[in-house]
């Protein structure tokens, strides 16, 4: 889930992401957000993270994520999120404070969980 899903075609903000919810009615953990997880067989567990909904240590989303990771018996764990932790591209210019905050949050909030629970693959 990223910033584009929260927008409508005229560029105005749409925090409910009405079109996205209509096209992708996934079983979100919190009806006001877009994070959820699913298994692909017994060996793969995939977590979809919503970086635009209370994405800080101690929040409901991160508590849910840590519980899921700690209880998982899956051989392969994947995390999928919007903004990367690192970037060399000009779209996420590290000198741009807005993007730098997002990247630092990925490194400081998700990074320790990725290491602690041996997450094998991340997409950001």
N, C-alpha and C positions, 0 to 999 in steps of 0.2 A: 504494500500500500504506500503510495507516494503522494506528493503534492498535486500531481495532475489529476488524480482520481477525486480530489476534493474540489475540483474546479468544474465549472460548466463552460460551454463554448464561448460565451461572451466575456469570459475572464473573471466573472464575479465569484466570490467564495461560496461554496456549498458544503458546509461542514458535515451534512448528512450523507453526502456522496450518493444522491438518489439514483442516478443512472448506474453507477457502479454496483450498488446493492441490487438493482433490478436484474442486471446481467450476470452477477456473480453472487448468488444467495448462499454463501458458505455458512457453516455453523460457527459464527463468531462467538468467542467466549463472553464478551461484553457487548450488548446490543448497540452501545454508543461508539464502538471501536471496530477495528478490522484485524484483530489478531486471532489466530487459531492454529490448530495443529492437526496432522493426520498421519496415519501409518500407511506404508506401502509394503504390505506383507509383514512378517514378524521381525525383519532385520533392519527396516528403515523407518525412521521417525522424522517428520519434517515440521518445523515450527515457522509460521509466518508472523513476523513482528510488525506492529504498526508504530513507526517512529513519530507519528504525529498525534499520538494519544498517550499521554502520561508515560513518557519513556524516560523514567529516572529510577534510580535505585530505591527500593522500598515500595514502589507503586504496585497496584494490583497486577498489571501486566508482567512486571519483572518477577514478582512473587510466583505467579502462575508459571512463568518460563522456568524458573529455578526448580520448582516442584516437579515439573514435567521432565526436566533434564535429570534430576536426581533420582527419580523413580523409573526412568527408562531402562529397559533391558535390551534395547535395540543395539545391534552391532554398529549401525551407521546413523549418526544424528546430523541433520542439516538445519541451518538457520537461514532464513530468507528475510531481507530487510531492504529498505530503499537506499539510503545514503551510505556510501562506503566509509570504512575506517581510515583509509588512506587513498590518495588519488594524485596522479601526476597530470591529469587532464585539466584543461582550462575551465571546464564546466564547474568543477569543484576546486577552484583555486584556493590553495591553503592560505593565501594572504587575504581572502575575503572572510571577514569575521563570522558572517552567517553560516557559511559552509564549514569553516574551521570548527565552530561549536558543534555542529552535527558530527563531524569526523571524530572529534575528541570524545564526544558522548559514546560513540560506538566503541572506541578503544577503552574507555574507562568503565563503561557500564556492561557492555557485552563481552569485552575482552576477557575479563576474569572468569566469567561463566563458561566461555568457550574453552578456556584452558582447564578449569576445574572439572568440567564434565566431559572432557575429551570429545568436543564437537569436531567431526571430521571435515565438514564442508560448510562454508558460508558463502552466500551470494548477497552482495550489496552494491 
